[in-house]
Amino acid sequence: MKKTTGRKPAKACYEHIGGKLGQLLLEQFVEKGWIAKDHPSDRHYYITDKGQEEFTKLGLDLSQIKEE
């Protein structure tokens, strides 16, 4: 792989995207209405109907995510 200067890290945390990239993705998904919480104090998010459409357009197979 060719080394480039100024590369930004994309950290993994327990096989999930972590670090600043993970934070920025989370913020954008919330802002766009792709994920949401029922209550601000909730720890977990859920994928909205809009999110299901948009993530599918990106080629993500959401059938791999178990429903709760």
N, C-alpha and C positions, 0 to 999 in steps of 0.2 A: 504494500500500500504506500502510495506517495505521501511523504510528510509535507504538511503545509504549515505555514506560520500563522499564529493567532487562532489556533483551533480552540473552540469552546467545548468544555466537557459536557457529556451527556451521561450522568451518573446513574447507576443501577443500585437499587436498595431492595434486597430480598426479591430479585427478579422483577422489580417494578421500576419505572422511571422515577428518579429522585433528583435531588438538588434543585438548582435554579430552573432548569428546563422543566422538570416536573411541576414546579410551582407555577411557572408561566402557562403551561398547558392547562392546568387546573383552573387558573383564573380566566383564561380565554373560553374554556368550555362552559364555565358558569355564566360568564358575560354573554355568550352567544345563546344561552338557554339550552345547551346540549345535555347538561347535567344539573341537578338541583337537589336541595334538601327539603324535607317537609317543614322543619323548624331550624332556625339558625343554630341552636344548641346541638342538633344531631351531629354525630360523628361521621356518618356515612352518607354518600350521595347516591342518587339513582339516575339512570339514563332516561331522559324525557322522550316523548314521541318525536320531537324535532331532532333530538340527539340520535335516536335510532335511524332516522332518515339520513342525517348528515354523516354519521359514522359509516353507514352502509355505502354511501356514495364514495367514501374514501377507500372502500374495499375491505373494511373490517367485517369479519364474520362474528356477529354478536350472538349467534347460537351457541358459541363456546362459553358464554357467561351464563351461569345458573341463575334462575329466578329465585327470589327469596319469598 
